[in-house]
C-alpha cells in the first residue's frame, strides 16, 4: 500500500563545484570556429509479398523492380532483402519424452524484445510471438492455451521458426523468453507458468443476464469494465511496440478468453493498439481459448441466477449470447485491421497456431529513408508497385510519422511514460539519483520512504500566467523480484510555481521529490521515471533493494536503514504538497523523517560541507515484553548507546560522545528513534568512512553500519 505522502522541495546541492563551461554567446571568439551539422532521418521498412495469378510467390525480384512512393513522393530504396520462408516443409522430429530436457530456466525480467542489430539473426526466420493475456482467461482456459502452445512447440515447429513468449497478468507485459529456436527452453517456460495468474481483473457482467446478488444499489460494474478493457488493449499495444524493434514480419498469437468493448468508451484505445501494431509490422492472430462453447441459456455454474423477469421472457438468454458474440467481434477486429485472422469455436487451439505459421511465406523486406522529415504525427500513405501489373502485392499501406513532444495531447503523453516504463534500456535524458530506506512499523510491515533528486539545471522553465514554473511528471513501479509481480506503483504530476528568487537559484539547486510505501519483507526492484513536461526529456532510475525481516534477527541488534542528511526543512513551506489535513497528519505520524522540527532531506549523493552539521537518523528495535493478564507491568526496555565515528585512510578522524536513547513508550517493537548530530567543522576535505555503532546493554547485542561520504569545504 502506498503511503500518500508526496512533497516536492528545493534543496541546496552540496557537491564539489566545477569550473563553469562557457557556451553560446558567452563563449570567446575562436580563430578557427567549428560547426555542427544535425541531420534527422527516419528509416521506414516494409514487408512486401508478391504473388502471381496462381497465388505463387514471385522470386528473383531486385530493388530495381520496385517503385515506392510516400504521399505521392518517390522514395529511394536503401534496404532490400529476400526473406525465404518455406511453408511445405515437415515439422521438426518429435523428441522422445526422455530426451526432453525440461528444466527451470531463469525467466527474462520485464524488458523489451532484443533488437536484431547487425547480426541479422532473424533473416530467413519465421517470427511467432505467443502472447498470453492471463487477465482475460479463466483458469481452465489458461490450461487449454498452455497445452496448445506446448503441443505446437513439440510437434509443429519447423527449422525456420523462432518463438517468443510474452505474458500479461495485470501489472505489466513480461517477456518470459525472447525469440529462440530452442524447444527445450520454450517448453520449460510454458510448463512453469502458473495457471491462475492474473486473476482479479475479470470483467463484471452487467446486463439482463446479471446474477442477482441481493446487494444494495451501488456503482455500475460497467465503469470498471471500461478500464479493464483499456488496460488489456494498452498491454497489447505495448507488446506490439516491443516487437517493433525487429524489422522482419512478426505474428503475435493472442491467447484470450474474449475481449469485450464497452460501447464507444474503448474505441480510442482499440484504434491506438491497431495503429501501434501496423506501425510495428505486427499482425494479430487472436485465438479464443474458450474453444467450442455450448453455453446454457441462463449461464453456467460460474454465475448465479439472474433472478429477474428477463429469465422468463428470453431477455437473459439473448443478453448472454450477445455478450459472447461481442467478445469475439473485438478479437475479429484486431485481426482484420492488422492482417491476421481470428480463430474461434475450435477446441484444438494448436490448429490456430499452425494457420498463423503457414500464413507467413516468402516476402521482400524493403527499406527507405523518408524524404518527409516533419515530425507532425500525421498518417503517410505508401504505395509500392512492380513492373508486372498482374502481380498481387500485400504490404502495409502507410504509417504514422513521429511527433514532437510539444504537440502531444494528454493521452499521448501518458502513453509515452508507459512505453518508457516498459523499456528494457532506460531513457537517461535527465539525471536522477535516488535513495531508498526502510523503517519497521509493526511485526509485519515496513515503511519505505524514497527520495529522488534531479539537478535543477536540467529542467526547463516557462512563463505561465506571468509566473515562473517548472512541470515534472513522475511515474514509478515496485516489483517483487521473486514472483515478478507488481506490488505497487506511483503516478504524479507536479507543477512547481517559483518565486523570482527560487527561479534564479533553480540552476544551482536540485529538485527533491519524496514519497513513501508500505511493504512486507522481501526482495524488490524499483523503476522510477521523471519527465520534464516542457521538453519531454525523461530520466530513469532503476535498482534492486532488500527489506530484511528484522523479527528473525537474533544475534545482532535489529536496526533500520541509516539516513545521512544535513538539512531539515519546514514541511509547511514545501513548494508542492498533495496532502491536506488529517491525511497529512496520519502520514507524518509514521514517517520517521518528519518530526516537530520539520522534514529531514536525505543526502542522496552523500556530499557534506564543513559549515553544516551531519545528521544521522535511524531506528533500533530492542523489543518489548507482551503484557500478561494479572501480572505486574513489564519493565521498560533499557536505553541503547549510540556514537558515530569518521575514518579516513583507516585512521579515526572524528568520534562523537556516546549518547543514551530510550525506546518510545507503549511500543511493541521497542522502537528507539536515534538522531545524532555530527559537527564537521575542522575536517579536511576528502572521502571518509562513516560508522554508526549501536549498543544494547541489557540484551548484550550490538549493531554496526558503515557507509562512505564526501566532505567539502
C-alpha positions in Angstrom: 0.0 0.0 0.0 1.4 3.4 -0.9 1.6 6.0 1.8 0.2 9.1 0.3 3.0 11.3 1.4 4.1 13.3 -1.6 6.1 16.5 -1.4 8.4 18.5 -3.7 11.1 20.6 -2.2 14.1 22.7 -3.4 17.3 21.8 -1.5 20.8 23.2 -1.9 23.1 20.9 -3.8 26.1 20.0 -1.6 28.6 19.0 -4.2 32.1 19.8 -5.3 31.9 22.9 -7.5 33.3 22.5 -11.0 34.5 25.2 -13.4 31.7 26.8 -15.4 31.6 25.9 -19.1 31.1 28.9 -21.4 28.5 28.3 -24.1 26.5 30.2 -26.6 27.1 34.0 -26.7 29.3 33.9 -23.7 32.0 31.8 -25.4 35.1 33.6 -26.6 35.6 34.0 -30.3 37.8 31.3 -31.8 40.3 31.7 -34.6 39.1 28.5 -36.3 35.4 28.1 -35.4 33.9 24.7 -35.8 30.4 24.0 -37.0 28.0 21.2 -36.2 25.5 19.7 -38.7 22.5 18.0 -37.4 20.7 15.6 -39.7 17.4 13.9 -38.9 16.4 10.7 -40.8 13.8 8.0 -40.4 14.1 4.5 -41.8 10.8 3.1 -43.0 10.7 -0.7 -43.6 8.0 -2.6 -45.5 7.5 -6.4 -45.7 6.1 -7.0 -49.2 4.6 -10.2 -50.5 4.4 -10.5 -54.3 2.3 -13.3 -55.9 1.2 -14.2 -59.4 -2.2 -15.0 -60.7 -1.9 -18.6 -59.4 -1.1 -17.3 -55.9 2.5 -18.4 -56.0 5.3 -16.2 -54.7 7.3 -14.5 -57.4 11.0 -14.9 -56.7 14.1 -13.3 -58.2 13.0 -9.7 -58.0 15.5 -6.9 -57.2 15.2 -3.4 -55.8 15.1 -2.0 -59.4 11.8 -3.9 -59.9 10.0 -2.0 -57.2 8.7 1.6 -57.1 7.9 3.2 -53.8 6.1 6.4 -53.2 5.1 8.1 -49.9 2.2 10.6 -50.2 3.0 10.6 -54.0 6.6 11.5 -53.5 9.1 8.9 -54.9 11.4 7.3 -52.4 14.9 5.7 -52.9 15.2 2.1 -51.7 18.2 1.7 -49.4 17.5 -1.7 -47.9 16.4 -4.7 -49.9 16.4 -8.4 -48.8 14.5 -11.5 -49.7 13.3 -13.5 -46.7 12.9 -17.2 -47.7 10.4 -19.0 -45.5 9.3 -22.3 -46.9 5.8 -23.4 -46.0 5.7 -27.0 -47.3 8.5 -28.4 -45.0 7.9 -31.1 -42.5 7.9 -30.2 -38.7 11.0 -31.0 -36.7 11.2 -34.5 -35.4 9.2 -35.1 -32.2 11.7 -35.7 -29.4 11.2 -38.7 -27.2 10.0 -37.8 -23.7 13.3 -39.0 -22.1 15.2 -36.6 -24.5 13.2 -33.5 -23.4 15.4 -31.6 -21.1 12.7 -29.6 -19.4 14.5 -27.6 -16.7 13.6 -24.4 -14.8 15.2 -21.7 -16.8 15.5 -18.2 -15.4 12.8 -16.1 -17.0 13.8 -12.8 -18.5 13.0 -9.8 -16.4 10.4 -7.4 -17.7 12.2 -5.9 -20.7 11.8 -5.2 -24.4 12.4 -7.8 -27.1 16.0 -7.5 -28.2 16.7 -5.7 -31.4 18.3 -7.5 -34.3 21.2 -5.1 -34.8 23.9 -6.0 -37.2 23.8 -9.8 -36.7 20.8 -10.4 -38.9 20.0 -13.4 -36.7 16.3 -13.3 -37.8 17.0 -13.4 -41.5 15.0 -16.2 -43.2 13.2 -16.9 -40.0 9.5 -17.0 -39.2 8.9 -15.0 -36.1 6.0 -16.0 -33.9 5.2 -14.4 -30.5 3.0 -16.3 -28.1 1.1 -13.7 -26.0 -0.9 -14.9 -23.0 -3.4 -12.4 -21.6 -3.8 -14.1 -18.2 -6.4 -11.4 -17.1 -8.7 -12.4 -20.0 -8.7 -16.1 -19.4 -10.3 -18.3 -16.7 -8.0 -21.0 -15.2 -9.5 -23.7 -17.4 -8.9 -21.5 -20.5 -5.3 -20.8 -19.3 -4.7 -24.6 -19.1 -6.1 -25.1 -22.6 -3.9 -22.3 -24.0 -0.7 -23.5 -22.4 -1.4 -27.1 -23.5 -1.9 -26.0 -27.1 1.3 -24.0 -27.0 3.2 -27.0 -25.8 1.7 -29.2 -28.5 2.7 -26.7 -31.2 6.3 -26.4 -29.9 6.6 -30.2 -29.6 5.1 -31.3 -32.9 4.6 -28.3 -35.3 7.7 -26.2 -35.2 10.0 -26.2 -38.3 13.6 -25.2 -38.8 12.5 -21.7 -40.0 10.5 -20.9 -36.8 11.6 -18.8 -33.9 9.2 -18.3 -31.0 9.0 -15.7 -28.2 6.8 -16.0 -25.1 5.1 -12.9 -23.6 2.6 -12.7 -20.7 0.3 -10.0 -19.4 -1.1 -10.6 -15.9 -2.4 -7.2 -15.0 0.7 -5.3 -13.9 3.0 -5.4 -16.9 3.9 -7.2 -20.1 6.6 -9.7 -19.3 9.0 -11.1 -21.9 9.4 -14.6 -20.5 11.5 -15.7 -23.5 12.9 -13.8 -26.4 12.9 -15.2 -29.9 14.5 -18.6 -29.9 14.5 -21.9 -31.7 15.4 -23.9 -28.5 12.3 -26.1 -28.0 13.5 -27.3 -24.6 13.8 -23.8 -23.3 10.3 -22.9 -24.6 8.8 -26.0 -23.0 10.4 -25.2 -19.7 8.9 -21.7 -19.7 5.5 -22.9 -20.7 5.4 -25.7 -18.1 6.5 -23.4 -15.3 3.8 -20.8 -16.0 1.3 -20.9 -13.2 -2.4 -21.4 -14.0 -4.5 -18.8 -12.2 -2.1 -15.9 -12.7 -3.5 -12.6 -13.5 -7.0 -13.2 -11.9 -8.7 -10.4 -10.1 -9.5 -8.1 -13.1 -12.1 -10.2 -14.7 -14.9 -8.4 -16.5 -18.1 -8.0 -14.5 -21.5 -8.8 -16.1 -24.0 -6.0 -16.1 -26.9 -6.8 -18.4 -30.2 -8.7 -18.4 -28.3 -11.9 -17.5 -26.5 -10.5 -14.5 -26.7 -12.6 -11.3 -29.0 -11.4 -8.6 -26.6 -10.9 -5.7 -29.2 -9.3 -3.4 -27.0 -6.3 -2.7 -28.0 -2.7 -2.4 -27.7 -0.4 -5.4 -24.1 0.6 -6.0 -21.7 1.7 -8.6 -22.2 0.1 -12.0 -19.7 -2.7 -12.7 -19.5 -1.4 -16.3 -17.5 1.5 -15.0 -14.7 -0.9 -14.1 -15.1 -2.9 -17.3 -14.1 0.1 -19.3 -10.8 0.4 -17.5 -10.1 -3.4 -17.6 -10.6 -3.4 -21.4 -8.4 -0.3 -21.8 -5.6 -2.0 -19.8 -5.8 -5.2 -21.8 -5.7 -3.2 -25.1 -2.9 -1.0 -23.8 -0.8 -4.1 -22.8 -1.4 -5.5 -26.3 -0.2 -2.2 -27.7 3.0 -2.3 -25.6 3.7 -5.9 -26.8 3.4 -4.7 -30.4 5.8 -1.9 -29.8 8.3 -4.3 -28.2 8.2 -6.4 -31.3 8.6 -3.3 -33.5 12.3 -3.3 -32.8 12.7 -6.2 -35.2 12.4 -5.3 -38.8 11.1 -8.6 -40.1 7.5 -9.6 -40.3 6.0 -10.7 -37.0 2.9 -12.6 -36.0 1.5 -12.2 -32.5 -0.6 -15.2 -31.4 -3.0 -13.6 -28.9 -4.5 -16.1 -26.4 -7.5 -14.7 -24.7 -10.9 -15.6 -23.4 -12.7 -13.0 -25.5 -12.4 -9.2 -25.3 -15.5 -7.1 -24.8 -15.7 -3.4 -25.8 -18.0 -1.3 -23.7 -19.8 0.9 -26.2 -17.6 3.6 -27.6 -15.6 4.1 -24.5 -12.8 1.7 -25.6 -12.7 2.7 -29.2 -9.8 5.2 -28.8 -7.6 2.6 -27.1 -8.6 0.0 -29.7 -7.5 2.3 -32.5 -4.3 3.2 -30.8 -3.5 -0.6 -30.4 -4.2 -1.3 -34.1 -2.1 1.7 -35.1 0.9 0.6 -33.0 0.7 -2.9 -34.5 0.5 -1.6 -38.1 3.5 0.7 -37.4 5.5 -2.1 -35.9 4.8 -4.6 -38.7 2.9 -6.9 -36.3 -0.2 -8.9 -37.3 -2.5 -10.1 -34.6 -3.8 -13.7 -34.7 -6.3 -13.9 -31.8 -7.1 -17.4 -30.5 -10.2 -17.8 -28.4 -9.0 -20.0 -25.6 -12.6 -20.8 -24.6 -12.7 -23.2 -27.6 -16.1 -24.5 -28.8 -18.6 -23.1 -26.3 -22.1 -24.6 -25.8 -23.4 -22.4 -23.0 -26.5 -22.9 -21.0 -29.3 -20.3 -21.9 -29.1 -18.7 -18.4 -25.4 -19.1 -17.9 -23.2 -21.9 -16.4 -22.3 -22.6 -12.8 -19.8 -19.8 -12.7 -22.6 -17.2 -12.1 -25.7 -17.1 -10.1 -29.3 -17.0 -11.4 -30.4 -13.7 -13.0 -33.4 -13.5 -10.7 -35.3 -11.0 -12.8 -38.2 -11.0 -15.4 -35.7 -11.4 -18.3 -35.1 -15.0 -17.3 -38.7 -15.8 -18.3 -39.1 -13.8 -21.5 -35.8 -14.8 -23.1 -34.0 -11.4 -22.4 -31.4 -13.0 -20.2 -30.5 -15.7 -22.7 -30.3 -13.2 -25.5 -28.1 -10.9 -23.5 -25.7 -13.7 -22.7 -25.5 -14.7 -26.3 -24.9 -11.1 -27.4 -22.2 -10.6 -24.9 -20.4 -13.7 -26.1 -20.6 -12.7 -29.7 -19.4 -9.2 -28.9 -16.3 -10.6 -27.1 -15.4 -12.4 -30.3 -16.2 -9.4 -32.5 -13.4 -7.4 -30.9 -10.9 -10.2 -31.5 -12.0 -10.3 -35.1 -11.5 -6.6 -35.5 -7.9 -6.8 -34.1 -7.1 -9.5 -36.6 -8.8 -7.9 -39.6 -7.2 -4.5 -39.1 -3.6 -5.8 -38.7 -3.5 -8.5 -41.4 -4.1 -11.6 -39.3 -7.0 -13.9 -38.8 -9.0 -14.9 -35.7 -9.5 -18.5 -34.6 -12.8 -19.2 -32.9 -15.0 -22.1 -31.8 -12.4 -24.9 -32.0 -11.0 -26.9 -29.1 -7.8 -27.7 -31.0 -6.1 -24.3 -30.3 -2.8 -25.6 -31.8 -4.6 -25.6 -35.2 -4.9 -21.8 -35.0 -1.2 -21.5 -34.3 -0.5 -23.6 -37.4 -2.7 -21.3 -39.5 -0.6 -18.3 -38.4 2.6 -20.3 -39.1 1.6 -21.2 -42.6 0.4 -17.6 -43.4 4.0 -16.3 -43.3 5.7 -17.2 -46.6 8.5 -15.7 -48.6 8.5 -11.9 -48.7 10.7 -9.0 -49.6 12.0 -6.6 -47.0 12.2 -3.0 -48.4 13.6 0.0 -46.5 13.9 3.6 -47.4 14.7 6.9 -45.6 11.7 9.1 -46.0 12.1 12.5 -47.6 9.4 14.0 -45.3 11.2 14.6 -42.0 8.4 16.8 -40.5 7.6 15.3 -37.0 3.9 16.1 -37.3 2.4 12.7 -36.4 0.2 12.5 -39.5 -0.6 9.4 -41.5 1.6 8.9 -44.6 0.3 6.7 -47.4 2.7 4.3 -49.0 2.3 2.8 -52.5 4.5 0.0 -53.8 4.3 -1.3 -57.4 6.2 -3.7 -59.6 6.7 -3.8 -63.3 4.3 -6.8 -63.7 0.9 -5.2 -63.4 -0.8 -8.6 -62.9 1.2 -9.3 -59.7 -0.7 -9.0 -56.4 1.2 -7.2 -53.6 0.4 -7.4 -49.9 2.1 -4.8 -47.7 1.4 -2.1 -45.1 -0.5 0.7 -46.7 1.0 3.5 -44.6 2.3 4.6 -41.2 2.0 7.5 -38.7 5.0 9.8 -38.6 6.9 10.6 -35.4 5.6 13.6 -33.4 7.3 16.3 -31.4 6.6 16.2 -27.7 5.3 19.8 -27.7 2.4 18.6 -30.0 1.4 15.6 -27.8 -2.0 15.6 -26.3 -2.7 14.3 -22.8 -3.3 10.7 -23.9 -0.1 10.6 -26.0 1.9 12.0 -23.0 0.6 9.2 -20.8 1.5 6.6 -23.4 5.0 8.0 -23.7 5.5 7.4 -20.0 4.0 3.9 -20.1 6.3 3.0 -23.0 9.3 4.4 -21.3 8.5 2.4 -18.1 8.2 -0.8 -20.2 11.6 -0.4 -22.0 14.4 -2.7 -21.0 17.0 0.0 -21.9 16.3 3.0 -19.6 15.9 6.5 -21.0 18.6 8.7 -19.5 18.0 12.2 -20.8 17.6 13.6 -17.3 20.0 12.8 -14.4 18.2 11.1 -11.5 19.6 10.0 -8.1 17.5 8.0 -5.6 17.8 6.8 -2.0 15.5 4.0 -0.7 15.3 3.4 3.1 13.1 1.3 5.4 11.7 1.5 8.9 9.7 -1.1 10.7 6.1 -0.2 11.5 4.9 -3.4 13.2 5.7 -7.1 13.2 4.8 -7.4 9.5 5.0 -4.1 7.7 7.8 -1.6 6.9 7.6 2.0 5.8 9.8 2.6 2.8 10.5 6.3 2.1 12.1 7.1 -1.3 13.9 10.4 -2.1 14.6 11.4 -5.6 16.9 14.3 -6.7 17.1 15.9 -10.1 19.5 18.7 -10.9 17.5 21.9 -11.4 19.8 23.0 -14.2 18.4 20.2 -16.4 14.8 21.3 -16.1 13.2 23.8 -18.4 11.3 26.8 -17.0 8.5 28.5 -18.8 6.2 31.5 -18.2 2.7 30.6 -17.2 0.2 33.2 -16.2 3.1 35.6 -15.7 4.9 33.4 -13.2 8.0 31.1 -13.5 7.2 27.4 -13.1 8.5 24.0 -14.0 6.4 21.0 -14.6 7.6 17.4 -13.8 5.8 14.1 -14.3 6.7 11.2 -12.1 5.9 7.5 -12.5 7.3 4.6 -10.6 6.7 0.9 -10.1 7.9 -1.6 -7.5 8.0 -5.3 -8.4 8.6 -8.4 -6.3 11.8 -9.8 -7.7 10.9 -13.4 -6.7 7.4 -13.6 -8.2 7.9 -10.9 -10.8 4.5 -9.2 -9.9 3.9 -5.5 -9.5 3.5 -4.7 -5.8 2.6 -1.0 -6.0 3.1 1.9 -8.3 3.1 5.7 -8.3 1.9 8.4 -10.7 2.1 12.1 -10.0 2.2 15.4 -11.9 3.8 18.4 -10.3 3.5 22.0 -11.4 6.0 23.9 -9.4 5.5 27.6 -9.1 8.7 29.5 -8.4 9.3 32.9 -6.9 11.8 35.2 -8.6 14.5 34.2 -6.0 13.9 30.5 -6.2 13.6 30.6 -10.0 17.1 32.2 -10.2 18.6 29.6 -7.9 17.0 26.6 -9.6 20.0 26.3 -11.9 22.3 25.5 -8.9 19.8 23.6 -6.7 18.4 20.1 -7.2 14.7 19.4 -7.1 13.9 16.8 -4.4 10.8 14.6 -4.6 9.8 12.3 -1.8 7.2 9.6 -1.4 6.6 6.5 0.8 5.2 3.0 0.6 4.3 0.2 3.0 5.9 -3.1 2.1 6.5 -6.6 3.5 10.0 -8.1 3.9 11.4 -9.3 0.6 13.5 -8.6 -2.4 12.2 -5.8 -4.7 13.1 -3.8 -7.7 12.0 -0.2 -8.3 11.9 1.7 -11.6 11.3 5.4 -11.3 10.9 7.9 -14.2 10.8 11.6 -14.2 9.9 13.8 -17.3 10.3 17.5 -17.9 6.8 18.3 -19.2 8.1 21.3 -21.1 10.6 19.5 -23.2 9.7 15.8 -22.9 13.1 14.8 -21.7 12.9 11.6 -19.5 15.2 10.3 -16.8 15.1 6.8 -15.4 16.4 5.3 -12.1 16.3 1.5 -11.6 17.7 -0.5 -8.7 17.0 -3.5 -6.5 16.7 -3.4 -2.7 16.0 -5.8 0.1 13.8 -5.3 3.1 15.1 -7.7 5.8 12.9 -9.5 8.2 14.2 -7.9 11.4 12.0 -10.2 13.5 14.4 -13.0 12.7 17.5 -11.1 13.8 18.7 -13.0 16.9 22.5 -12.3 17.2 22.6 -8.6 16.4 20.5 -5.7 17.5 17.9 -5.0 14.8 18.2 -1.6 13.2 16.6 0.2 10.3 18.5 1.7 7.4 20.6 4.7 8.2 19.8 8.2 6.7 22.6 10.8 6.4 21.5 14.4 5.9 22.5 18.0 6.5 19.2 19.7 6.0 15.8 19.8 7.7 13.0 22.0 6.2 9.7 23.2 7.4 7.2 20.9 5.7 4.6 23.7 5.5 6.9 25.6 3.2 7.1 22.8 0.7 6.7 24.0 -2.9 4.3 21.2 -3.6 2.1 19.2 -1.2 -0.8 17.0 -2.3 -1.9 16.2 1.2 -4.2 18.2 3.4 -5.5 18.0 7.0 -6.0 14.6 8.6 -4.4 12.5 5.8 -1.2 14.5 6.0 -1.1 14.2 9.8 -1.7 10.5 9.6 1.2 10.0 7.2 3.5 12.3 9.3 2.9 10.0 12.3 4.6 7.0 10.7 7.3 8.8 8.7 10.5 8.9 10.8 11.9 11.6 8.6 9.2 14.0 9.9 9.1 15.5 13.4 8.2 18.7 15.1 11.3 20.4 13.6 10.3 19.7 10.0 11.2 17.1 7.4 14.7 15.6 7.1 16.0 15.6 3.5 18.3 12.6 2.9 21.6 13.4 1.1 21.2 11.1 -1.8 24.7 12.0 -3.1 26.2 11.9 0.5 28.3 15.1 0.0 28.5 17.4 3.0 30.1 20.8 3.7 32.1 21.5 6.8 30.0 24.6 7.7 26.9 22.4 8.3 26.2 19.6 10.7 25.9 16.0 9.6 22.7 14.4 10.9 22.5 10.6 11.3 19.0 9.2 11.7 17.9 5.6 12.2 15.8 3.4 14.5 16.8 0.5 16.7 14.3 -2.2 17.8 15.0 -3.6 21.3 11.7 -5.4 21.7 9.1 -5.1 24.4 7.6 -7.9 26.5 4.0 -8.7 25.8 1.6 -7.8 28.7 0.4 -10.7 30.7 -3.1 -10.6 32.3 -2.9 -10.2 36.0 0.8 -9.7 36.1 2.7 -6.5 37.0 3.6 -4.2 34.1 6.8 -5.2 32.4 9.8 -3.0 32.9 10.6 -0.6 30.0 13.4 -1.7 27.7 16.9 -0.5 28.6 18.3 2.5 26.7 20.7 2.0 23.8 24.1 3.7 23.5 24.9 5.3 20.1 28.1 7.0 18.8 29.3 7.9 15.3 32.9 7.6 14.0 34.5 9.0 10.9 37.6 7.3 9.5 40.0 8.5 6.8 42.7 6.3 5.3 42.0 3.7 8.1 42.6 6.2 10.9 40.0 7.7 13.2 39.3 11.3 12.3 36.3 12.1 14.5 34.1 10.4 17.0 31.1 11.7 18.8 30.4 11.2 22.5 28.2 8.2 23.3 24.5 9.1 23.7 21.9 7.1 25.5 18.5 6.9 23.8 15.3 5.3 25.3 12.6 3.4 23.5 9.2 5.0 22.7 6.5 4.5 25.2 3.8 1.9 24.6 5.6 0.5 21.5 5.6 -3.3 21.0 8.7 -3.2 18.8 10.6 -1.3 21.4 11.4 1.3 18.7 14.3 3.6 19.7 14.5 6.7 17.5 18.1 7.8 17.0 19.2 11.2 15.7 22.8 12.1 16.2 24.3 15.4 15.1 28.0 15.3 14.0 29.9 18.7 13.6 32.1 18.6 10.6 33.9 21.9 11.2 37.7 21.4 11.2 37.7 18.3 9.0 39.8 18.3 5.8 38.1 17.9 2.5 38.1 14.3 1.2 36.4 10.9 1.4 35.5 9.4 4.8 34.1 6.2 6.1 31.2 6.7 8.5 30.5 4.1 11.1 27.4 4.1 13.3 27.6 1.9 16.5 24.5 1.0 18.5 24.9 -1.0 21.7 22.1 -2.6 23.7 23.5 -3.1 27.2 20.5 -5.2 28.5 20.4 -7.6 25.6 24.2 -7.7 25.2 23.7 -7.1 21.5 25.2 -4.6 19.1 24.7 -3.3 15.5 27.2 -1.6 13.2 26.6 0.3 10.0 29.2 1.7 7.6 29.0 3.9 4.5 31.2 6.3 2.5 30.6 10.1 2.4 32.4 13.1 0.9 33.3 16.2 2.9 33.9 19.5 1.1 34.9 23.0 2.3 
